[in-house]
Amino acid sequence: MDYMMDIEEGTSPVLALKRCHTMRRKAVIREKKRKEMKLDDESKEVVVFEDLGADYLEEILSLSESSCSW
């Protein structure tokens, strides 16, 4: 384990374990944030269509036919 190196350097085993735990926790938090950012980016690419109804569609078609001079 990595904390064994700290024991050899003269650091107490408790501090070595604490440092190991802190580094592991930070890595987990970083990974979680990265996944959240990825999900946010994917959700931005979604297009939502809304049904405006047949009346509105007919109105748009009639306006486009009258303005078109083919």
C-alpha positions, -999 to +999 in steps of 0.1 A: +000+000+000+011+036-006+008+046+031+036+021+039+061+044+022+052+072+045+058+050+076+093+043+063+099+080+059+092+086+095+056+097+092+031+082+117+009+054+104-022+074+114-012+104+093-003+081+064-037+065+065-054+099+068-035+112+038-044+080+018-081+084+027-081+121+018-066+114-016-090+086-023-120+108-013-108+137-035-105+112-064-140+100-059-154+136-057-135+145-089-149+115-107-184+123-096-181+159-108-168+147-141-197+124-146-222+152-136-206+175-162-208+148-188-245+143-181-251+180-182-234+182-216-255+153-229-288+169-217-280+201-236-281+182-269-318+172-264-344+188-287-379+189-274-408+193-298-441+206-287-475+199-304-490+233-312-522+219-325-539+216-359-553+251-359-520+267-356-505+245-383-533+254-407-527+291-400-490+288-407-497+268-439-522+293-452-498+322-444-470+306-462-491+297-493-503+333-496-468+348-492-452+324-517-452+336-553-441+306-573 
